[in-house]
Amino acid sequence: MIAIGGAIGTGLFLGAGGRLVQAGPALAIAYAVCGLFAFFVVRSLGELILYRPSSGAFVSYAREFMGEKGAYTAGWMHFLNWSTTGIADITAIALYAHFWAMFSPIPQWVLALIALAIVLALNMVSVRLFGEMEFWFAIVKVGALVVFMLVGIYLIVTGHAIDGHQAGFSVISDNGGVFPAGIVPVVLIMQGVVFAYASVELVGVAAGETENPEKIMPKAINSIMWRIGIFYVGSVALLTMLMPWSSYKDGESPFVTVLANLGVPYAGDVMNLVVLTAAMSSLNSGLYSTGRILRSMSLAGSAPKFTGAMNRSQVPYGGILLTAAVCVVGVALNAVVPEQAFEIVLNFASIGILATWAIIVLSHLLFVRKAGRGEVERPNYRLPFSPYIEYVTLAFLASVVVLMGFDEVGQITLISLPVILIALVIGWYCVRGRIDMSAMERE
């Protein structure tokens, strides 16, 4: 369920509209390319999981193959990613709630605080309840996409007219073809599309609390590939065959756009509920994963001791509460600058995503080299074409950073990078004296 939740989110439900306007039908190709590299990342993590399951996930593997500095960097960049993504999620939930008139009188920051309180309370009870929540969140998201795709296929097969255009391949050919704006826009939006897949690595965090990971994890990880193919690439391809790419809008779900033009009653309400559910799922996963990661770091001495505290249900409540505390800052952000809150935190989250993925791939590369020297044994479930895939993936992630410089929002992200690096260096000098290298044995 975490694999499903990670592969499907607001990047598709909400973000695809604006990207269709930029790149046209070629957006499906961009999703396919970025999805392939996301699969390489999670497949690398999968091999490490079967080598040694750990709830510390990539932080634990970074510690083993890159040393404590690598683990320290991996953990705090993951925390940066998910604590700021959590702020983005509660902001999105509040914005989605305002779609309905009954919530309009309630201030945005109050709705954000309520959303945080609900998910935090449920996350603190037990890992079983977390799994149940993700199951139902996934059911809503997958169910909505399956229904939409079935409707879309029916409309194309029957040649139904939507907004004056007959659904089918002719919609693409009559509106500039696959690359109506050329190849350059497709390349530039890669840095935005790759973030739609952020959180697929969470499947690794759950491995340490999964029964029979040798059987479960390969199935979960391999299934991500075909889910990406069907849900992301397939749904975007359908959208371009139902209506001209220029008919979609930035800030509006393309699925709502299609259903609204079909005259489907309550289409906006239904899809808004689905997008809200996706944001709740993301917040749920963020609290879950940062709690486990911070506990792993606490055992090593690179995070505050209280973040390693566990309750009777074996939930690392200390780490979860620290993430929630950062999200409370986000509630204040929603009160002071409600219109800019979402963009402000998303810039910082993007750096954390790229760093986490790069550390996973680099850890796997070092693991393979160690196996080549006979120091460790690789499991039967392996990343194919290693180590070449790792080199190509790292080059791709580096290119995404370069592409940020061509985007206004991305430029803000790059400007913040030196500040983050300075904070990491200061933090390392504060904790290096109490680092415990035997932490890996206790995870």
C-alpha positions in Angstrom: 0.0 0.0 0.0 2.9 2.3 0.7 4.2 1.5 -2.8 0.9 2.6 -4.3 0.7 5.7 -2.1 4.1 6.7 -3.2 3.5 6.2 -6.9 0.3 8.1 -7.0 -0.1 11.6 -5.6 -0.9 15.3 -6.1 1.8 15.4 -8.8 -0.6 13.6 -11.1 -4.0 14.7 -9.8 -3.2 18.4 -9.6 0.2 19.0 -11.3 -0.5 17.4 -14.6 -2.8 20.2 -15.8 -0.1 22.9 -15.8 2.5 20.6 -17.3 0.2 19.6 -20.2 -0.1 23.3 -21.1 3.7 23.5 -21.2 4.6 20.3 -23.0 1.5 19.0 -24.6 1.1 15.2 -25.2 4.9 14.8 -24.8 4.2 15.0 -21.0 3.5 11.3 -21.1 7.1 10.7 -22.4 8.5 12.9 -19.6 6.5 10.9 -17.0 7.8 7.7 -18.5 11.5 8.8 -18.4 11.3 10.1 -14.9 9.3 7.1 -13.8 12.0 4.8 -15.2 14.7 6.5 -13.0 12.4 6.4 -10.0 12.2 2.7 -10.5 16.0 2.4 -10.7 16.2 4.2 -7.4 13.6 2.0 -5.6 15.0 -1.1 -7.2 18.5 -0.2 -5.8 16.9 0.2 -2.4 15.1 -3.1 -2.8 18.3 -5.0 -3.2 19.7 -3.3 -0.1 16.6 -4.2 1.8 16.9 -7.9 1.0 20.6 -7.8 1.9 19.7 -6.5 5.3 16.1 -5.4 6.3 16.1 -2.3 8.5 13.5 0.3 9.5 16.4 2.8 9.3 16.2 2.1 5.5 18.6 4.3 3.4 20.0 6.0 6.5 21.2 2.6 7.8 22.7 1.6 4.4 24.4 5.0 4.1 25.9 4.4 7.5 27.2 1.0 6.5 28.6 2.0 3.1 29.3 5.7 3.4 30.1 6.1 7.0 28.3 8.2 9.7 28.6 11.4 7.7 26.7 9.8 4.9 24.0 8.6 7.3 23.8 12.0 9.0 23.3 13.7 5.6 20.8 11.1 4.4 18.7 11.3 7.5 18.5 15.1 7.8 17.9 15.6 4.1 15.1 13.1 4.3 13.8 15.0 7.4 14.0 18.3 5.4 12.1 16.8 2.6 9.2 15.3 4.6 8.9 18.0 7.3 8.6 20.7 4.6 6.4 18.4 2.4 4.2 17.9 5.5 3.7 21.7 5.6 2.9 21.6 1.9 0.4 18.8 2.5 -1.5 20.5 5.3 -1.5 23.7 3.2 -3.0 21.8 0.3 -5.6 20.1 2.5 -6.7 23.5 3.8 -6.9 24.9 0.2 -8.9 21.8 -1.0 -11.3 22.1 2.0 -12.1 25.7 1.0 -13.4 24.3 -2.3 -16.6 23.5 -0.4 -18.7 26.4 0.9 -19.2 24.8 4.3 -15.5 25.2 5.1 -15.1 28.7 3.5 -15.6 30.7 6.8 -12.9 28.6 8.6 -9.4 30.3 8.3 -6.8 28.4 6.2 -4.5 27.9 9.2 -7.2 26.4 11.4 -8.0 23.8 8.7 -4.3 23.1 8.4 -3.9 22.5 12.1 -7.0 20.2 12.2 -5.6 18.1 9.4 -2.2 17.8 11.2 -3.9 16.9 14.5 -6.0 14.1 12.9 -3.1 12.4 11.0 -0.7 12.9 14.0 -3.1 11.2 16.4 -3.7 8.2 14.1 0.0 7.8 13.4 0.8 7.7 17.1 -1.5 4.8 17.9 0.2 1.9 16.0 1.9 0.9 12.7 -1.1 -1.3 12.0 -3.4 1.7 12.0 -1.0 3.5 9.7 -1.2 0.6 7.3 -5.0 0.6 7.4 -5.1 4.4 6.7 -2.7 3.9 3.7 -4.9 1.0 2.4 -8.0 3.2 2.3 -6.2 6.2 1.0 -4.8 4.0 -1.8 -8.2 2.5 -2.5 -9.7 6.0 -3.1 -6.8 7.1 -5.3 -6.6 4.0 -7.4 -10.3 3.6 -7.6 -10.8 7.1 -8.9 -8.1 6.7 -11.6 -9.4 3.3 -12.7 -12.9 4.7 -13.1 -11.7 7.7 -15.0 -9.5 5.6 -17.3 -12.4 3.2 -18.1 -14.6 6.2 -18.9 -11.9 7.7 -21.0 -11.3 4.5 -23.0 -15.1 4.2 -23.6 -15.2 7.8 -24.9 -12.3 7.2 -27.3 -13.7 3.9 -28.6 -17.1 5.4 -29.2 -15.7 8.6 -30.6 -17.7 10.8 -28.1 -17.4 14.5 -28.6 -16.0 16.6 -25.7 -16.0 20.4 -25.9 -16.4 20.2 -29.7 -13.6 17.7 -30.3 -14.1 14.0 -31.1 -12.1 11.9 -28.7 -9.3 9.9 -30.2 -5.8 10.1 -31.7 -7.1 12.9 -34.0 -7.1 15.3 -31.0 -3.3 14.9 -30.8 -2.7 15.1 -34.5 -5.0 18.1 -35.0 -3.4 20.1 -32.3 0.3 20.2 -33.1 1.2 16.5 -32.6 3.1 14.9 -29.8 5.6 17.8 -29.5 3.4 20.9 -30.1 5.9 23.2 -28.3 9.1 21.4 -29.4 11.4 19.2 -27.3 12.9 22.0 -25.1 9.8 22.4 -22.9 9.7 18.7 -22.4 13.3 18.7 -21.1 12.7 21.7 -18.9 9.7 20.2 -17.1 11.7 17.1 -16.1 12.8 18.9 -13.0 9.1 19.3 -12.0 7.9 15.9 -13.2 10.5 14.0 -11.1 9.1 15.4 -7.9 5.7 13.7 -8.8 7.4 10.4 -7.9 8.9 11.6 -4.6 8.0 9.1 -1.8 8.3 5.9 -3.8 11.4 5.3 -1.6 9.1 5.0 1.5 8.5 1.4 0.6 12.0 0.8 2.0 11.2 2.4 5.3 8.3 0.0 5.9 10.5 -3.0 5.1 11.9 -3.2 8.7 8.3 -3.7 10.0 7.1 -6.1 7.3 6.7 -9.8 7.8 8.6 -12.0 5.2 10.3 -9.0 3.4 12.0 -11.5 1.1 8.6 -12.4 -0.5 6.8 -9.1 0.0 9.3 -6.5 -1.0 10.2 -7.7 -4.6 6.5 -7.9 -5.5 5.9 -4.4 -4.1 8.9 -2.8 -5.8 8.3 -4.5 -9.2 4.7 -3.5 -9.1 5.7 0.2 -9.0 6.9 -0.1 -12.6 3.6 -1.1 -14.1 1.6 1.2 -11.8 3.7 4.1 -13.1 3.1 2.9 -16.7 -0.7 2.6 -16.2 -1.6 5.4 -13.9 0.9 8.1 -14.9 1.8 7.5 -18.5 -1.6 5.9 -19.4 -3.8 8.5 -17.8 -1.8 11.4 -19.3 -2.0 9.8 -22.7 -5.8 9.4 -22.3 -6.1 13.1 -21.2 -4.4 14.2 -24.5 -6.8 12.1 -26.6 -9.9 13.4 -24.8 -9.3 17.1 -25.1 -6.7 19.4 -26.8 -3.7 19.9 -24.5 -4.3 23.7 -24.6 -7.7 23.2 -22.9 -6.1 22.3 -19.6 -5.2 24.8 -16.9 -2.5 25.3 -14.3 -3.9 24.9 -10.8 -6.9 22.9 -11.9 -7.0 19.1 -12.0 -7.1 17.9 -15.6 -9.5 15.1 -14.6 -11.9 17.7 -13.3 -11.5 19.7 -16.6 -12.6 16.6 -18.6 -15.4 15.6 -16.3 -16.7 19.1 -16.1 -16.8 19.4 -20.0 -18.7 16.1 -20.0 -21.3 17.7 -17.8 -20.9 15.0 -15.1 -22.7 16.3 -11.9 -20.5 16.8 -8.8 -17.4 16.0 -10.8 -15.5 18.8 -9.1 -16.6 17.6 -5.6 -15.6 14.0 -6.2 -12.1 14.8 -7.7 -11.5 17.4 -5.0 -12.1 14.7 -2.4 -9.6 12.4 -4.2 -6.9 15.1 -4.3 -7.5 15.9 -0.7 -7.2 12.2 0.1 -3.9 12.1 -1.8 -2.5 15.0 0.4 -3.7 13.3 3.6 -1.9 10.1 2.4 1.3 12.1 1.8 1.2 13.7 5.3 0.5 10.3 6.8 3.5 8.7 5.0 5.8 11.6 5.9 5.1 11.4 9.6 5.6 7.6 9.5 8.9 7.6 7.6 10.6 10.5 9.5 9.7 8.9 12.8 11.6 5.7 11.8 14.5 7.6 10.2 15.0 9.9 13.2 15.0 6.9 15.5 17.8 5.3 13.5 19.8 8.5 13.7 19.1 8.9 17.4 20.6 5.4 18.0 23.8 6.6 16.3 23.8 9.9 18.2 23.3 12.1 15.1 19.8 13.2 16.2 18.3 14.3 19.5 17.9 11.4 22.0 14.2 12.0 22.4 13.6 11.2 18.7 14.5 7.5 19.5 11.8 7.1 22.1 9.2 4.4 21.4 5.8 3.9 23.0 4.1 0.6 23.9 2.9 0.1 20.4 6.5 0.4 19.1 5.8 3.7 17.4 8.8 6.1 17.5 6.7 9.0 18.9 9.7 11.3 19.5 10.7 11.6 15.9 7.1 11.9 14.8 6.5 14.7 17.2 9.6 16.6 16.0 8.2 16.4 12.4 4.8 17.6 13.6 6.5 20.5 15.4 8.0 21.7 12.1 4.5 21.3 10.6 3.1 23.6 13.3 5.5 26.2 12.0 3.8 25.6 8.7 0.4 26.3 10.4 1.9 29.7 11.3 3.0 30.2 7.8 -0.6 29.6 6.6 -1.7 32.3 9.0 0.8 34.9 8.0 1.2 34.3 4.2 -1.5 31.8 3.2 -1.1 32.4 -0.5 2.7 31.8 -0.6 2.9 29.1 2.0 2.8 26.2 -0.5 5.5 27.5 -2.8 7.9 28.5 0.0 8.1 25.0 1.5 8.0 23.1 -1.8 11.4 24.6 -2.7 13.1 23.2 0.3 11.4 19.8 -0.1 12.8 19.4 -3.7 16.4 19.5 -2.5 15.7 16.8 0.1 14.1 14.5 -2.5 17.1 14.7 -4.9 19.6 14.2 -2.1 17.8 11.2 -0.7 17.6 9.5 -4.1 21.2 10.2 -4.9 22.3 8.7 -1.5 20.3 5.6 -2.1 21.9 5.0 -5.5 25.4 5.8 -4.2 24.9 3.4 -1.3 23.9 0.7 -3.7 26.9 1.4 -5.9 29.3 1.1 -2.9 27.5 -2.1 -1.9 28.0 -3.6 -5.3 31.7 -2.7 -5.2 32.0 -4.3 -1.8 30.3 -7.4 -3.1 32.7 -7.5 -6.0 35.6 -7.7 -3.5 33.8 -10.6 -1.7 33.2 -8.7 1.5 29.3 -9.0 1.3 26.9 -11.2 -0.7 24.3 -9.8 -3.1 20.8 -11.3 -2.8 19.2 -12.9 -5.8 16.9 -9.9 -6.3 19.3 -7.4 -8.0 19.4 -4.2 -9.9 20.0 -5.2 -13.5 23.0 -3.8 -15.5 24.8 -2.6 -12.3 26.9 -0.6 -11.9 26.1 1.2 -15.2 22.5 1.9 -14.1 23.8 3.7 -11.0 26.1 6.0 -13.0 23.3 6.9 -15.5 20.8 7.5 -12.6 23.3 9.8 -10.7 23.9 11.7 -14.0 20.2 12.1 -14.5 19.7 13.4 -10.9 22.5 15.9 -11.4 21.0 17.1 -14.7 17.7 17.8 -12.8 19.6 20.1 -10.5 21.1 21.9 -13.5 17.6 22.2 -15.1 16.4 24.0 -12.0 18.5 27.0 -13.0 16.2 27.5 -16.0 13.0 27.7 -13.9 12.0 30.6 -11.7 10.9 28.5 -8.8 13.9 26.2 -9.3 16.3 29.2 -9.0 14.9 29.9 -5.5 15.7 26.3 -4.6 19.3 26.6 -5.8 19.8 29.9 -3.9 18.7 28.1 -0.7 21.2 25.2 -1.2 24.2 27.0 0.4 22.1 27.8 3.5 21.1 24.1 3.8 24.7 23.0 3.4 26.0 25.4 6.1 23.3 24.1 8.4 24.4 20.5 7.8 28.0 21.4 8.5 27.2 23.2 11.7 25.0 20.4 12.8 27.7 17.8 12.1 30.2 19.6 14.3 27.6 19.7 17.1 27.0 15.9 17.1 30.2 14.3 15.9 31.5 13.9 19.4 28.7 11.6 20.4 28.5 9.4 17.3 28.0 5.7 18.1 29.2 3.6 15.1 27.6 0.4 16.6 24.1 1.8 16.0 23.6 -0.4 12.9 23.7 -3.5 15.1 20.8 -2.3 17.2 18.4 -1.2 14.4 
